[in-house]
């Protein structure tokens, strides 16, 4: 397959996508043309990415309208405006998570989307070996309770960057642990579907100098099971786990260490922890959607529902 793509916004996640997409297309024998659109005030591209980019645009009028896919990788609060603005520039769309800020959910209009395009909202933890193992090896009906946690220290997230100046620290920019760590609700939704009822506590409790929430706690009810989810920005030792209490065992799944441990069965399974592995798998899935013509807004609808649950919003 040959691909011509445009990236709108070239931050760290876009750079990773560009390099992974280049390797993926090279491995598959396809060709790839990458253009980027960014503010004229942006600094020069890093050398390892610049060598993979054909054109850099800062003038919207100069951007061609024949892209196979447009990657929306700019700040969260700009996603919807960018999708509308660049809708005529490409056929299919890859939107970095989350779809938009919680406050913008009401602005998503389904009659805007084309019926012959793919709209995909990223959430790559689905493609980790750990989550795939749960999906394909642990029957949903055997799970009685789930306990999930993602805890880490926000100032450690981006070395060399003042955490107080990042979008994570700003409610207005779409920050806050409830939305920033939407990965957890995404994989829970992927594994178990939509809960019938959710209670939450979303608050700011630490001494971090931010105006966004730094703690989000949820208890969710499903017909046959319950889910407890803990998210925070202030845990000094990173933890990212999901524990499954099943009819026959307790299964501890560690996303940081890439392990699944069957406590009663005394079995441990290890998976690769390289981030590029599962993010490349997500890119491959997006390309498969295009090849197989799996068009429509199903992924957009799921992203809306997950964002509503995470933000404690009724759609």
PAZAPA-4460 file (N, C-alpha, C; in steps of 0.05 Angstrom, whole numbers, plus 32768, in hexadecimal, padded with zeros to 4 digits):
% residues 315
    n_x    n_y    n_z   ca_x   ca_y   ca_z    c_x    c_y    c_z   seq   type   mol
   8011   7FE8   8000   8000   8000   8000   8012   8019   8000     1      X     A
   8009   802D   7FF1   8017   8047   7FF1   8006   805B   8000     2      X     A
   8013   806B   8011   8005   807E   8022   8011   809A   8020     3      X     A
   8000   80AD   801E   8008   80C9   8020   7FF9   80D5   8038     4      X     A
   8008   80DE   804C   7FFB   80E7   8065   8004   8103   806D     5      X     A
   7FF3   8110   807C   7FF8   812A   8087   7FF6   8129   80A5     6      X     A
   800A   8133   80B3   8008   8136   80D0   8003   8153   80D7     7      X     A
   7FEE   8158   80E7   7FE8   8173   80F0   7FF1   8174   810D     8      X     A
   8007   8181   8112   8014   8182   812D   802A   816D   812D     9      X     A
   8042   8176   8136   8059   8164   8135   8067   8165   8151    10      X     A
   8058   815C   8165   8064   8159   8180   8070   813D   8182    11      X     A
   8075   8135   819B   8083   811B   819F   8074   8103   8195    12      X     A
   8059   8103   8198   804A   80EC   818F   8049   80EB   8171    13      X     A
   8048   8102   8163   8048   8102   8146   8063   80F8   813B    14      X     A
   8078   8100   8148   8093   80F7   813F   8095   80D8   8142    15      X     A
   808A   80CE   8158   808B   80B0   815C   807A   80A3   8146    16      X     A
   8062   80AE   8140   8051   80A2   812B   805F   80A3   8110    17      X     A
   806C   80B9   810A   8079   80BB   80F0   808F   80A6   80ED    18      X     A
   809F   80A3   8101   80B5   808F   8100   80AA   8073   80FF    19      X     A
   8095   806D   810F   808A   8052   810F   807B   804C   80F5    20      X     A
   806D   8060   80EA   805F   805C   80D1   8073   8057   80BA    21      X     A
   8089   8066   80BB   809E   8062   80A6   80A9   8046   80A7    22      X     A
   80AF   803B   80BF   80B9   8020   80C1   80A4   800B   80B9    23      X     A
   808B   8010   80C0   8076   7FFE   80B9   8072   7FFC   809B    24      X     A
   8072   8013   808E   806E   8013   8071   8086   8007   8062    25      X     A
   809E   800C   806D   80B6   8000   8061   80B5   7FE1   8064    26      X     A
   80AD   7FD7   807B   80AB   7FBA   807F   8097   7FAD   806D    27      X     A
   8081   7FBB   8068   806B   7FB0   8058   8070   7FB3   803A    28      X     A
   8085   7FC2   8033   808B   7FC6   8017   807C   7FDC   800A    29      X     A
   806E   7FEC   8019   805F   8003   800E   8070   801C   800E    30      X     A
   8064   8031   8003   8072   804B   8002   8063   805F   8014    31      X     A
   8071   8072   801E   8065   8085   8031   8070   80A1   802B    32      X     A
   805D   80B4   8028   8064   80D0   8026   8058   80DE   803E    33      X     A
   8069   80EC   804E   8060   80FA   8066   8064   8118   8063    34      X     A
   804E   8127   8066   804F   8144   8067   8046   814C   8083    35      X     A
   804E   8164   808C   8045   816D   80A6   803A   818A   80A3    36      X     A
   8027   8190   80B4   801D   81AC   80B6   8021   81B5   80D3    37      X     A
   802E   81CB   80D5   8034   81D5   80F0   8036   81F4   80F0    38      X     A
   8034   81FF   8108   8036   821C   810A   8051   8225   8100    39      X     A
   8051   823D   80F3   806A   8248   80E9   807E   824E   80FF    40      X     A
   8074   824F   8118   8085   8255   812F   8093   823C   813A    41      X     A
   808B   8224   812F   8097   820B   8139   80B4   8209   8134    42      X     A
   80C3   81FC   8146   80DF   81F8   8142   80E4   81E3   812C    43      X     A
   80FC   81E2   8122   8103   81D0   810D   80FF   81B3   8116    44      X     A
   80F7   81A2   8103   80F3   8186   8109   810D   8178   8111    45      X     A
   810C   8165   8124   8123   8156   812B   812D   8147   8112    46      X     A
   8147   8143   8110   8153   8137   80F9   8148   811B   80F2    47      X     A
   8142   810B   8107   8139   80F0   8102   811D   80EF   80F6    48      X     A
   810E   8105   80FA   80F3   8107   80EE   80F4   8117   80D4    49      X     A
   8104   812C   80D3   8105   813D   80BB   810D   812D   80A3    50      X     A
   811D   8118   80A6   8125   8109   808E   810E   80F8   8083    51      X     A
   80F9   80F5   8092   80E2   80E5   808A   80CB   80F6   807F    52      X     A
   80CE   8111   8081   80B9   8123   8079   80BF   8130   805E    53      X     A
   80AB   8130   804D   80AF   813C   8032   80AA   815A   8032    54      X     A
   8094   8163   803E   808D   817F   803D   8083   8188   8059    55      X     A
   808B   81A1   8060   8081   81AD   8079   8071   81C6   8071    56      X     A
   8057   81C6   8079   8046   81DD   8072   803E   81ED   808B    57      X     A
   803C   8207   8088   8031   8218   809D   801B   8229   8092    58      X     A
   8017   8228   8077   8001   8236   806A   7FEC   8222   8062    59      X     A
   7FD4   8224   806D   7FBF   8211   8068   7FB8   820F   804A    60      X     A
   7FB8   8226   803C   7FB1   8226   8020   7FC4   8217   800F    61      X     A
   7FDD   8214   8018   7FF1   8205   8009   7FEF   81E7   800C    62      X     A
   7FDF   81DE   801F   7FDE   81C1   8025   7FCD   81B3   8010    63      X     A
   7FD8   819E   8003   7FC8   818F   7FEF   7FAF   8182   7FFB    64      X     A
   7F9E   8178   7FEA   7F85   816C   7FF3   7F82   814F   7FEB    65      X     A
   7F99   8141   7FE9   7F99   8126   7FDF   7FA6   8112   7FF2    66      X     A
   7FA4   8117   800B   7FB0   8105   801F   7F9F   80EC   8024    67      X     A
   7FAC   80D5   8025   7F9E   80BD   802C   7F95   80BE   8049    68      X     A
   7FA5   80CA   805A   7F9E   80CC   8077   7FAA   80E6   8083    69      X     A
   7F9A   80F1   8095   7FA3   8109   80A4   7FA5   8100   80C1    70      X     A
   7FBD   8105   80CD   7FC1   80FE   80E9   7FBF   8118   80F9    71      X     A
   7FAB   8119   810B   7FA7   8130   811C   7FB5   812C   8137    72      X     A
   7FCC   8139   8139   7FDD   8134   8150   7FE5   814E   815E    73      X     A
   7FD4   8161   815C   7FD8   817B   816A   7FCA   817A   8186    74      X     A
   7FCB   818F   8195   7FBF   818F   81B0   7FA1   8187   81B0    75      X     A
   7F98   817A   81C5   7F7D   816F   81C6   7F67   8183   81C0    76      X     A
   7F6A   819B   81CB   7F54   81AE   81C8   7F51   81B8   81AB    77      X     A
   7F64   81B0   8199   7F63   81B8   817D   7F5A   81A2   816B    78      X     A
   7F56   818A   8175   7F50   8173   8165   7F37   8177   8153    79      X     A
   7F21   817F   815F   7F08   8181   8150   7F0A   8197   813A    80      X     A
   7F15   81AE   8142   7F19   81C3   812E   7F2B   81BB   8117    81      X     A
   7F40   81AB   811E   7F53   81A2   810A   7F46   818E   80F7    82      X     A
   7F36   817C   8103   7F27   8168   80F3   7F15   8176   80DF    83      X     A
   7F07   818B   80E8   7EF5   8199   80D6   7F05   81A9   80C0    84      X     A
   7F1A   81B5   80C9   7F2A   81C6   80B7   7F38   81B5   80A1    85      X     A
   7F42   819E   80A8   7F51   818D   8095   7F40   8177   8089    86      X     A
   7F26   8178   808D   7F15   8162   8084   7F17   815F   8066    87      X     A
   7F1A   8174   8057   7F1C   8173   803A   7F37   816C   8030    88      X     A
   7F4B   816A   8042   7F66   8165   8039   7F6D   8147   8038    89      X     A
   7F5D   8137   8045   7F64   811A   8046   7F4C   8109   8045    90      X     A
   7F51   80EF   8041   7F3B   80DB   803E   7F35   80CE   8059    91      X     A
   7F4A   80C8   8069   7F46   80BA   8082   7F55   80CA   8098    92      X     A
   7F4D   80C4   80B2   7F57   80D5   80C8   7F5F   80C4   80E0    93      X     A
   7F77   80C9   80EA   7F81   80BD   8103   7F84   80D4   8117    94      X     A
   7F74   80D2   812C   7F73   80E8   8140   7F80   80DE   815A    95      X     A
   7F94   80ED   8163   7FA1   80E5   817B   7F8D   80E8   8193    96      X     A
   7F91   80D7   81A7   7F7F   80D7   81BE   7F83   80F1   81CE    97      X     A
   7F6E   80FA   81DC   7F52   80F1   81D8   7F46   8100   81C0    98      X     A
   7F2D   80F9   81B9   7F20   8106   81A3   7F1F   8124   81A6    99      X     A
   7F1A   812D   81BE   7F17   814A   81C3   7F18   814E   81E1   100      X     A
   7F15   8166   81EB   7F13   816A   8207   7EF7   8162   8210   101      X     A
   7EF3   815D   822A   7ED9   8155   8234   7EC4   816A   822F   102      X     A
   7ECD   8183   8231   7EBA   819A   822D   7EB1   819C   8210   103      X     A
   7EBF   8190   81FD   7EB8   8191   81E1   7EA7   817A   81D7   104      X     A
   7EA2   8167   81E8   7E93   814F   81E0   7E78   8156   81D2   105      X     A
   7E6B   816B   81DC   7E52   8173   81D0   7E55   817E   81B4   106      X     A
   7E6D   8185   81AC   7E72   8191   8192   7E77   817D   817C   107      X     A
   7E78   8163   8183   7E7D   814E   816F   7E63   8149   8160   108      X     A
   7E63   814E   8146   7E4B   814B   8135   7E4F   8134   8122   109      X     A
   7E3F   811F   8125   7E43   8107   8115   7E3B   810B   80F7   110      X     A
   7E2A   811E   80F1   7E22   8122   80D5   7E39   812F   80C5   111      X     A
   7E4E   8137   80D3   7E65   8143   80C6   7E77   812E   80B8   112      X     A
   7E77   8116   80C3   7E8A   8101   80BA   7E81   80F4   80A0   113      X     A
   7E94   80EF   808F   7E8E   80E1   8075   7E8A   80C3   8079   114      X     A
   7E79   80B7   8068   7E74   809B   806B   7E89   8089   805F   115      X     A
   7E9A   8095   804E   7EAF   8084   8041   7ECB   808B   804B   116      X     A
   7ECD   8093   8065   7EE7   8099   8071   7EEA   808A   808B   117      X     A
   7F03   8086   8092   7F0A   807A   80AC   7F11   8091   80BF   118      X     A
   7F05   8090   80D7   7F0B   80A3   80EC   7F14   8092   8104   119      X     A
   7F2D   8095   810B   7F38   8084   8121   7F44   8095   8137   120      X     A
   7F3B   8091   8150   7F46   809F   8167   7F59   808C   8175   121      X     A
   7F72   8095   8178   7F87   8084   8183   7F83   807D   81A1   122      X     A
   7F89   8065   81A8   7F8C   805C   81C4   7F9C   8043   81C3   123      X     A
   7FB7   8045   81C2   7FC8   802E   81BC   7FCB   8019   81D0   124      X     A
   7FC3   801D   81EA   7FC6   8008   81FD   7FB6   7FEF   81F6   125      X     A
   7FA2   7FF2   81E5   7F93   7FDB   81DC   7FA5   7FC6   81CE   126      X     A
   7FBB   7FD0   81C2   7FCC   7FBF   81B1   7FE4   7FB4   81C0   127      X     A
   7FE5   7FB8   81DA   7FFB   7FAC   81EA   7FF5   7F8E   81EC   128      X     A
   800B   7F7F   81F1   8008   7F62   81F4   7FF6   7F5B   820C   129      X     A
   7FF8   7F6C   8221   7FE9   7F67   823A   7FCB   7F69   8234   130      X     A
   7FC2   7F7F   8228   7FA6   7F83   8223   7F9C   7F6F   820F   131      X     A
   7FAC   7F68   81FB   7FA3   7F54   81E7   7FA1   7F39   81F4   132      X     A
   7FB2   7F33   8207   7FB0   7F19   8215   7F95   7F17   8224   133      X     A
   7F8E   7F2D   8232   7F75   7F2D   8241   7F5E   7F29   822D   134      X     A
   7F5F   7F38   8217   7F49   7F38   8204   7F44   7F1C   81F9   135      X     A
   7F59   7F0D   81F3   7F57   7EF4   81E5   7F59   7EDB   81F6   136      X     A
   7F60   7EDE   8210   7F64   7EC7   8221   7F54   7EC6   823A   137      X     A
   7F48   7EDC   8242   7F38   7EDC   825B   7F1B   7EE2   8254   138      X     A
   7F09   7ECE   8256   7EED   7ED2   824F   7EE1   7EE8   8261   139      X     A
   7ED3   7EFA   8254   7EC7   7F11   8262   7EB4   7F07   8278   140      X     A
   7EA5   7EF1   8272   7E91   7EE7   8284   7E9D   7EDB   829E   141      X     A
   7EB7   7ED6   829D   7EC4   7ECA   82B5   7ECE   7EE0   82C8   142      X     A
   7ECE   7EF9   82BF   7ED8   7F0F   82D0   7EC3   7F1A   82E2   143      X     A
   7EC8   7F1B   82FC   7EB4   7F25   830F   7EBB   7F41   8319   144      X     A
   7ED4   7F48   8319   7EDC   7F63   8322   7EF7   7F6A   8315   145      X     A
   7EFA   7F84   8310   7F13   7F8E   8304   7F1D   7FA6   8315   146      X     A
   7F37   7FA6   8319   7F43   7FBD   8327   7F5A   7FC7   8315   147      X     A
   7F58   7FE0   830D   7F6C   7FEC   82FA   7F77   8005   8306   148      X     A
   7F91   800A   8301   7F9E   8022   830B   7FB3   802C   82F7   149      X     A
   7FB5   8046   82F5   7FCB   8053   82E8   7FD3   806B   82F9   150      X     A
   7FEB   8068   8305   7FF5   807D   8318   8011   8084   830F   151      X     A
   8016   809E   830D   8031   80A8   8306   8034   80C5   830E   152      X     A
   804C   80CF   830D   8052   80EA   8317   8055   80FD   82FF   153      X     A
   8042   810F   82FC   8041   8120   82E4   805B   812F   82DF   154      X     A
   8069   813A   82F3   8083   8148   82ED   8098   8136   82E0   155      X     A
   8095   811C   82E3   80A8   8109   82D7   80A1   8101   82BA   156      X     A
   808A   8109   82B1   8080   8100   8297   8092   8109   827F   157      X     A
   8099   8122   8280   80A7   812E   8269   80C1   813B   8273   158      X     A
   80D7   812B   8275   80F0   8136   827F   80F9   814F   8270   159      X     A
   8102   8163   827F   810B   817B   8272   80F5   818F   826C   160      X     A
   80DC   8188   8272   80C5   819A   826D   80B7   81A0   8287   161      X     A
   80B1   81BA   828B   80A3   81C2   82A3   8086   81B8   82A2   162      X     A
   807F   81A5   82B4   8065   8198   82B3   804E   81AD   82B5   163      X     A
   8054   81C4   82C2   803F   81D8   82C6   8037   81E6   82AC   164      X     A
   8048   81E2   8297   8043   81EF   827D   8039   81DC   8268   165      X     A
   8033   81C3   8270   8029   81AF   825D   800A   81AF   825D   166      X     A
   7FFF   81A4   8248   7FE1   81A3   8246   7FD6   8192   825D   167      X     A
   7FE5   817F   8268   7FDB   816E   827E   7FD4   817F   8296   168      X     A
   7FE2   8195   829A   7FDD   81A6   82B1   7FC6   81B9   82AE   169      X     A
   7FBB   81BB   8296   7FA7   81CF   8290   7F8C   81C2   8289   170      X     A
   7F78   81C9   8299   7F5D   81BF   8293   7F53   81CA   8278   171      X     A
   7F59   81E4   8273   7F50   81F1   825A   7F5B   81E3   8241   172      X     A
   7F74   81D8   8243   7F80   81CB   822C   7F79   81AE   822A   173      X     A
   7F67   81A5   823B   7F5F   8189   823A   7F6E   8176   824C   174      X     A
   7F7E   8182   825F   7F8E   8172   8271   7F7E   8168   8289   175      X     A
   7F8B   815A   829A   7F7E   814D   82B1   7F80   812F   82AE   176      X     A
   7F85   8122   82C5   7F8B   8106   82C4   7F73   80F5   82BA   177      X     A
   7F5B   80FF   82BE   7F44   80F0   82B5   7F43   80EC   8297   178      X     A
   7F4D   8100   8288   7F4D   80FF   826B   7F68   80F7   8261   179      X     A
   7F7D   8101   826D   7F99   80FA   8265   7F9D   80DC   8265   180      X     A
   7F93   80CF   8279   7F96   80B2   827B   7F7D   80A3   8272   181      X     A
   7F72   80AD   825C   7F5A   80A0   8251   7F5F   8084   8246   182      X     A
   7F79   807E   8243   7F81   8063   823A   7F73   804D   824B   183      X     A
   7F72   8052   8266   7F66   803D   8277   7F49   8038   8271   184      X     A
   7F39   804D   826E   7F1D   8049   8268   7F1A   803E   824C   185      X     A
   7F2D   8045   823A   7F2B   803A   821F   7F2F   801C   821F   186      X     A
   7F44   8012   822D   7F48   7FF5   822C   7F32   7FE6   823D   187      X     A
   7F28   7FF3   8252   7F12   7FE6   8260   7EF9   7FE4   824F   188      X     A
   7EF3   7FF9   823F   7EDD   7FF8   822D   7EE1   7FE3   8217   189      X     A
   7EFA   7FE2   820D   7F02   7FCE   81F9   7EFE   7FB2   8203   190      X     A
   7F05   7FAD   821C   7F04   7F92   8227   7EE8   7F8A   8230   191      X     A
   7EDA   7F9D   823C   7EC1   7F96   824A   7EA8   7FA5   8240   192      X     A
   7EAB   7FB8   822E   7E94   7FC7   8224   7E8D   7FDE   8237   193      X     A
   7E75   7FE9   8233   7E6D   8000   8242   7E61   7FF8   825D   194      X     A
   7E68   8005   8273   7E5C   7FFF   828D   7E3F   8009   828D   195      X     A
   7E2F   7FFD   829F   7E13   8006   82A1   7E11   801E   82B4   196      X     A
   7E25   8021   82C6   7E24   8037   82D9   7E40   803D   82E3   197      X     A
   7E47   8057   82E6   7E61   805F   82EF   7E5F   8075   8304   198      X     A
   7E6D   8072   831A   7E70   8087   832E   7E8D   8090   832D   199      X     A
   7E92   80AA   8332   7EAD   80B3   8330   7EB3   80C9   8344   200      X     A
   7ECD   80CC   834A   7ED7   80E3   8359   7EEE   80EE   8348   201      X     A
   7EEC   8106   833E   7F00   8113   832D   7F07   812D   833B   202      X     A
   7F21   8130   8343   7F27   8147   8354   7F45   814E   8351   203      X     A
   7F4C   8164   835F   7F68   816D   8361   7F6E   816C   837F   204      X     A
   7F81   815A   8387   7F86   8156   83A3   7FA4   8159   83AB   205      X     A
   7FB6   8159   8397   7FD3   815A   839E   7FDD   8176   839E   206      X     A
   7FF7   817A   83A3   8002   8194   83A2   800F   819B   8388   207      X     A
   8009   818C   8373   8013   8192   8358   8008   81AD   834F   208      X     A
   8018   81BD   8341   800F   81D8   8339   8001   81D6   831E   209      X     A
   7FE9   81CC   831F   7FD8   81C9   8307   7FBC   81D1   830E   210      X     A
   7FAC   81D7   82F9   7F90   81DE   82FE   7F7D   81C8   82F3   211      X     A
   7F89   81B1   82EB   7F7A   819B   82E1   7F78   8186   82F7   212      X     A
   7F67   8172   82F3   7F63   815D   8308   7F7C   814B   8309   213      X     A
   7F83   8142   8321   7F9A   8130   8324   7F93   8115   8330   214      X     A
   7F79   8111   8335   7F6F   80F7   833F   7F54   80F1   8332   215      X     A
   7F50   80D9   8329   7F36   80D0   831F   7F31   80B4   8328   216      X     A
   7F1C   80B0   8336   7F14   8095   8340   7EF9   808E   8335   217      X     A
   7EF6   8075   832D   7EDD   806C   8321   7ED5   8050   832D   218      X     A
   7EBB   804D   8330   7EB0   8032   8336   7E9A   802E   8321   219      X     A
   7E9D   8019   8311   7E8A   8014   82FB   7E7C   7FF9   82FF   220      X     A
   7E63   7FF9   82F8   7E52   7FE1   82FA   7E4C   7FD6   82DE   221      X     A
   7E52   7FBC   82DB   7E4A   7FAD   82C3   7E36   7F98   82CB   222      X     A
   7E28   7F8C   82B8   7E14   7F78   82C0   7E1E   7F61   82D1   223      X     A
   7E37   7F59   82CB   7E42   7F41   82D9   7E5C   7F47   82E9   224      X     A
   7E64   7F61   82EB   7E7E   7F67   82F7   7E7F   7F84   82FF   225      X     A
   7E95   7F8B   830D   7E9A   7FA7   8315   7EB6   7FAE   830D   226      X     A
   7EBB   7FC9   830A   7ED5   7FD3   8304   7EDC   7FEA   8317   227      X     A
   7EF4   7FE9   8321   7EFF   8000   8331   7F17   800B   8321   228      X     A
   7F18   8025   831D   7F2E   8031   830F   7F39   8049   831E   229      X     A
   7F54   8049   8320   7F62   805F   832E   7F76   806C   831B   230      X     A
   7F74   8086   8318   7F86   8095   8307   7F91   80AC   8317   231      X     A
   7FAB   80B1   8316   7FB6   80C9   8324   7FCF   80D3   8316   232      X     A
   7FD6   80EC   831C   7FEE   80FA   8312   8004   80FC   8327   233      X     A
   8000   80F1   833F   8013   80F7   8355   8020   80DE   8360   234      X     A
   801C   80C7   8355   8029   80AF   835E   8047   80AF   8358   235      X     A
   8058   80AD   836C   8075   80B1   8368   8083   8098   835C   236      X     A
   8075   8081   835C   8080   806A   834E   806B   8061   8339   237      X     A
   8072   8061   8320   805E   805A   830B   8052   803E   830E   238      X     A
   8037   803E   830D   8028   8025   830E   8013   8025   82F7   239      X     A
   8012   8010   82E8   7FFD   800E   82D4   7FF5   7FF0   82D2   240      X     A
   7FDF   7FE9   82E0   7FD7   7FCE   82E2   7FB9   7FCB   82DF   241      X     A
   7FB1   7FB3   82D8   7F95   7FAB   82D8   7F94   7F8F   82E5   242      X     A
   7F84   7F8D   82FA   7F80   7F73   8308   7F64   7F68   8302   243      X     A
   7F63   7F4F   82FA   7F4A   7F42   82F4   7F44   7F2C   8308   244      X     A
   7F2E   7F2F   8315   7F25   7F1B   8329   7F11   7F09   831A   245      X     A
   7F1A   7EF1   8312   7F09   7EDF   8303   7EFE   7EC8   8314   246      X     A
   7EEE   7EB7   8308   7EE3   7EA0   8316   7EF9   7E8D   8320   247      X     A
   7F0F   7E8C   8312   7F24   7E78   8318   7F3F   7E83   8320   248      X     A
   7F43   7E9D   831D   7F5E   7EA7   8323   7F5D   7EC6   8327   249      X     A
   7F73   7ED0   8330   7F78   7EED   8330   7F8E   7EF3   831C   250      X     A
   7F88   7F03   8308   7F9C   7F08   82F3   7FA6   7F24   82F5   251      X     A
   7FC0   7F27   82FA   7FCC   7F42   82FD   7FDB   7F49   82E4   252      X     A
   7FD2   7F5E   82D7   7FDD   7F66   82BD   7FEB   7F81   82C0   253      X     A
   8006   7F80   82BC   8017   7F97   82C0   801F   7FA2   82A5   254      X     A
   8014   7FBA   829E   801A   7FC6   8284   8035   7FD3   8282   255      X     A
   8041   7FDA   8298   805C   7FE5   8297   8071   7FD0   8293   256      X     A
   806E   7FBA   82A1   8081   7FA4   829F   807A   7F8F   828A   257      X     A
   8062   7F92   827E   805A   7F80   8269   8056   7F64   8272   258      X     A
   8048   7F60   8288   8044   7F45   8293   8027   7F40   829A   259      X     A
   8020   7F27   8298   8006   7F1D   82A1   800B   7F06   82B4   260      X     A
   8002   7F09   82CD   8008   7EF5   82E2   7FEE   7EE8   82EB   261      X     A
   7FEC   7ECE   82E8   7FD6   7EBF   82F3   7FDE   7EB6   830F   262      X     A
   7FD3   7EC4   8324   7FDC   7EC0   833F   7FD7   7EA4   8349   263      X     A
   7FBF   7E99   8346   7FB9   7E7E   834F   7FC6   7E69   833E   264      X     A
   7FC6   7E6E   8324   7FD2   7E5B   8311   7FF0   7E5C   8310   265      X     A
   7FFC   7E70   831E   8019   7E73   831F   8026   7E73   8303   266      X     A
   801B   7E83   82F2   8025   7E85   82D7   802A   7EA3   82D0   267      X     A
   8041   7EA9   82C4   8047   7EC4   82BC   804D   7EC4   829E   268      X     A
   8040   7ED7   8290   8045   7EDA   8273   8051   7EF6   826E   269      X     A
   8066   7EF7   825F   8073   7F11   825A   806F   7F1A   823D   270      X     A
   806C   7F35   823A   8068   7F41   8220   807C   7F58   821B   271      X     A
   8081   7F5E   8202   8093   7F75   81FC   8088   7F8F   8208   272      X     A
   8099   7FA0   8213   8090   7FB9   821E   8098   7FD1   820D   273      X     A
   80A4   7FCC   81F6   80AD   7FE2   81E5   8094   7FF1   81DA   274      X     A
   8093   800A   81E0   807B   801A   81D8   8077   801B   81BA   275      X     A
   808C   801B   81AA   808A   801C   818D   807C   8003   8182   276      X     A
   807F   7FED   8190   8073   7FD4   8187   8054   7FD6   8186   277      X     A
   8048   7FDF   819C   802B   7FE1   819C   8020   7FFA   818D   278      X     A
   8030   800F   818C   8026   8026   817D   8028   8021   815F   279      X     A
   803B   8011   8156   803D   8009   813A   8025   7FF6   8134   280      X     A
   801E   7FE5   8147   8007   7FD3   8143   7FEE   7FE3   813F   281      X     A
   7FEB   7FFA   814D   7FD4   800B   8149   7FD3   8018   812E   282      X     A
   7FEB   8021   8125   7FEC   802C   810A   7FE5   8017   80F5   283      X     A
   7FEE   7FFF   80F9   7FE7   7FE9   80E6   7FC9   7FE4   80E6   284      X     A
   7FBD   7FE6   80FD   7FA0   7FE2   80FF   7F91   7FF8   80EF   285      X     A
   7F9A   8011   80F2   7F8E   8028   80E4   7F90   8023   80C6   286      X     A
   7FA7   801A   80BC   7FAB   8015   80A0   7F99   7FFE   8097   287      X     A
   7F95   7FEA   80A8   7F83   7FD4   80A1   7F66   7FDE   809E   288      X     A
   7F5E   7FF0   80AF   7F43   7FFC   80AC   7F40   8009   8091   289      X     A
   7F54   8017   8088   7F53   8024   806E   7F52   800F   8057   290      X     A
   7F63   7FFB   8059   7F65   7FE7   8044   7F4B   7FD7   8042   291      X     A
   7F40   7FD0   805A   7F27   7FC0   805B   7F0E   7FD1   8058   292      X     A
   7F11   7FEB   8055   7EFB   7FFD   8051   7EE7   7FFC   8068   293      X     A
   7EF1   7FFB   8080   7EE0   7FFA   8098   7EDB   8017   80A0   294      X     A
   7ECA   8024   8090   7EC4   8040   8094   7EAF   8044   80AA   295      X     A
   7EAB   805E   80B0   7E96   8065   80C3   7EA0   8072   80DC   296      X     A
   7E8E   8077   80EF   7E95   8086   8107   7E93   8076   8120   297      X     A
   7E94   805B   811D   7E92   804A   8135   7EA8   8050   8149   298      X     A
   7EC0   8055   813F   7ED6   805B   8151   7ED3   8077   815E   299      X     A
   7EC8   808A   814F   7EC2   80A4   815A   7EAE   80A1   8171   300      X     A
   7E99   8092   816C   7E84   808E   8180   7E8F   8081   819A   301      X     A
   7EA0   806D   8196   7EAD   8060   81AD   7EBE   8074   81BD   302      X     A
   7ECE   8084   81AE   7EDF   8098   81BA   7ECF   80AD   81CA   303      X     A
   7EB7   80B4   81C0   7EA6   80C6   81CE   7E9C   80BA   81E8   304      X     A
   7E93   80A1   81E7   7E89   8093   81FE   7E9E   8090   8214   305      X     A
   7EB6   8089   820B   7ECC   8085   821E   7ED3   80A0   822B   306      X     A
   7ED5   80B5   821B   7EDB   80D0   8225   7EC5   80D9   8239   307      X     A
   7EAC   80D3   8233   7E96   80DB   8245   7E99   80CC   8260   308      X     A
   7E9F   80B2   825F   7EA3   80A3   8278   7EBA   80AF   8288   309      X     A
   7ED1   80B3   827B   7EE8   80BD   8288   7EE4   80D8   8295   310      X     A
   7ED5   80E9   8286   7ED0   8104   8290   7EB8   8107   82A2   311      X     A
   7EA9   80F1   82A6   7E92   80F2   82B7   7E7B   8102   82AB   312      X     A
   7E78   80FF   8290   7E65   810F   8281   7E4F   80FD   8276   313      X     A
   7E36   8107   8277   7E20   80F8   826A   7E1C   8102   824E   314      X     A
   7E1D   80EF   823B   7E19   80F7   821F   7DFC   80FB   8219   315      X     A
***
